Amino acid sequence: MAQRVRHAPGRCMLRRPGSLCAACAGAVRRRSLLRVWRGALKRSTKETQACAWAALARGQRRAAASWAVRGLRPLARAVRQQPGHGGVGNWQYLAEAGLCYVLGAARRNASLALKRALEACRRGKAAAGRGGGDAAAWAGLRRLEAQALLRLGRYEAAFEAFAELSTDPRAQTPWRELPVAPFRLRHDLSLLEALAAASGPEASQAARGAAGLREALALLGEPPPAESLVSGNTITPLEDVHSGLDEGCSSTAPSEDACHDELWWVRLGDLDKLVLSALERGLYDRLSRLCPYPSERTAAWRDLDPLAENPLLWAEAQGTFLQSGFAVVDGFLRAEALAELWAYVREAPCFRTLRPGYLGAFPQDGCTHPLLRALAEALERRLPRLLAGRSLTNWWLFKCTPASRAGVGLHADDAAVNVNIWLTPDAARRSGGGLRVFRRAPSLGMSARDFNCVPPTQEATSRAEAEAAAGSMDCVAYRQNRAVIFVSDRFHRSEPFDFTAPWVNLTMLFGDRADVGSVSLRSCVPAREGKSLARGGAPYLHKRRVVCAQSCASAW
């Protein structure tokens, strides 16, 4: 009796030269068809995904949900029938998680779709971890997981996810692809010198790192910081920094967009080998993993309320915002919380994002102090009519050094509510540093990439600001522990400043831009200029050249 043989392509026991048995030929055809089907599915899914994300970015929720559903139907069936392995399974899980996230966000944070996104992220991370792992897939899934957790209001788990992303090697940009700028090197050098002077467990490592950064600055022809930018409450103005930066704006700068007359940055891989070696010894962009902010100081704020205890203050702020879409709150944080945040911005190694002349600390950079989570939760309790159904979507710290006294340029944030808090002590202020909020918003249907591009020249910047100021403008003077709460998609910019310490602000965004309509400017009446209002005994300037007759409260 003939023995039954199991066949497989390439191992046919009955194979003759130039031919296969019928069983093996059928297997080859099925595998070929499967490969073609997977390729077609991948192409169509990528196209559908791009349309879904683009619609969500423009605030077109119905279209985003429609595209997401269209992409999920065949994809979910494929993921169930063909368990992921290697690259194919990774992209399938990533696509499923992304489309579920878009569907949940488009349906106003629908929990069922967001939980399905979380499940896809968990399955995908397990698949990406096999055989050494797919770093890009794991990082993308972890980011989606963190964003979905935010939308579900699970802030503690979201903060843990972002903290992991800031340190896990799989989520890091290749070191030689990172940008570097003199003002970033001076900032990190001051931080390392402060750590070395503290005589802690990282003192010797910090001293070696500081020596490496000083060598790198010397090789680049840039002056070191005249005095610490971060270790104390005051610094000496670095007038010589500007002359050094003028010389640095050379052909090595990537473009005129990054140059801005006195500022430049360049990719690490384009630098000389000697500079790269010095930066490696200087622990460039590795401080968050090697010298993290002390955990015993962050743990103390896990369950504490950082906001001021004054019910009347919050009731007034909420009522004012609901009437005009704009409110100012003085004495925003408790004294202990303010002191901890100011220490955090001076000592934490999370300022890793470069902007023209200033540094940013975003969630993925490691800006995950538990106090920030507690602050978001406390705000939702204090301002329920503003933030009900509008979860925390993003937050960051900006630190402007003398390299950019102009501050943060004109922009609008893609959210519903913007909470902006100033942290630098008033004693450091010589002039400026306030906020200009224009009563003009980008058109509906525009994405953040459309209305937040950096103007290529100073003339273009001035023209954009003049257009934004054509309606009305609210100007708020700087004061430490003062919060400005406004409709987030209104164009705004910080005022030029002269401080003896870094100008630092905290921004927290809640909800989606699609939750509110743009302020109509069709029906306007003249108003008094230079109207002075007071909050908590501290006056702030509130200019209105034109006031919209239509109330903003209808959107809330």
WODACOR-V24153 format. One line per field, one symbol per residue. burial: I if it has 24 or more other ideal C-beta (glycine too) atoms within 12 Angstrom, else O. A space follows every 10 residues. Layout:
burial: ???
This chain:
burial: OOOOOOOOOO OOOOOOOOOO OOOIOOOOOO OOOOOOOIOO IIOOIOOIIO IIIIIIIIII IOIIIOIIII IIOIIIOIIO OOOIOOOIII IIIIIIIIII IIIIIIIIII OOIIIIIIII IIIIIOIIIO OOIIOOIIII IIIIIIIIII IIIIIIIIII IIIIIIIIOI IIIOOOOIII IIIIIIIIII IIIIIIOOOO OIOOOIIIII IIIIIIIOII OIIIIOIIII IIIOIOOIOO IIOIIOOIIO OIIOOOOIII OIIIIIIIOO IOOOIIOIII IIIIIIIIIO IIIOOOOIOO IOOOOIIIOO OOIIOIIIOI IIOIIIIIII IIIOOOIIOI IIIIIIIIII IIIIIIIIII IIIIIIIIII IIIIIIIIII OIIOOIIOOI IIIIIIIIII IIIIIIIIII IIIIIIIIII IIIIIIOIIO OIIIIIIIII IIOOOOIIOO IIOIIOOOOO IOOIIOOIIO IIIIIIIIII IIIIIIIIII IIIIIIIOII IIIIIIIIII IIIIIIIIIO IOOOOOOOOO OOIOIOOOOI IIIIIIIIOO OIOOII
